[in-house]
């Protein structure tokens, strides 16, 4: 199956959902290349970037599950497909 590199940007405004977020991310661990988290105390938010190499339907499913969590926003960008 063809895979594509993608970056999911995650903004956490409700830390009550972090446990659910971590559980979802662990379910997709085999596709995750790297993860970086940055607490932004001045704004009361946390920012996480997750880089994946996965089929597009897997990336979309993960992003959708993350975005459905209360107080969490997720947006995905994709690398260009290699020809």
N, C-alpha and C positions, 0 to 999 in steps of 0.2 A: 504494500500500500504506500502511495506517495505521502511524504510528510512535508511540512512547511514550518519554518522558524517563525515564531510569533512572540510578541511581548504583551502581557496583560498587565495594565496599570490598575492598581487597586487603591482606593481611598477608603479608610476606615474612620467613620465618625461615631460609631457605636461599638465600644469594646465588648459589649455583651455578646456579640456575634463572632468574636475571634476564635473561640473553641470550635464552632461549626465550620468556620473558614479553614482552619488547620486540618480538620477532619476531611474536608473536600479535597484540599491540596494533597494530602497524603494518599488519597485514592488515585491520584493522577501522577504520583511520584515518578513512575517509569518514563514519563514524557518530559519531566522538568529538567532543564539544563542548569538553571540557577535561580536564585531568589535573593532579593535584597530588601530589607525593611528599614524605613527611616521614621523615627518618631518626630513629630513636629509639635513640640509642647506648647509653643506660643499660640498655635491655632487649635490645639486640642484634637489633632487628628494623627493618624499613622498612614504612611504611604508604603506600599509594597509593589515591587516589580517582579514579575515571574516570567522567565524566558522558557519557552517550550520548543521542542521539535516533535510535532505530532501531526496526524492527519487533521485536515481542517474541521471535520465534524467533531473530533475529540476536543479541539481547542474551543470551538463554539459551545459545546456542551459544558465544558468547564467554566467558561466565562459567564454563561447563562446562570449556572448554579451559584456562582459567586455573587453575581449581580442581584440575585433574588433574595439575598440575605438582608435582613433589616439593618439599615445604617451603613451599608457597604455599597460602593459604586465600582464597577469594573468596565474598562474599555480595552479593546484589543486592536493591535496593529500587526500587520503581517509583512515579512520580508518579501521581496520580489521573488517570483518563481524562477528557478534556473531553467534555461531552455537547453 
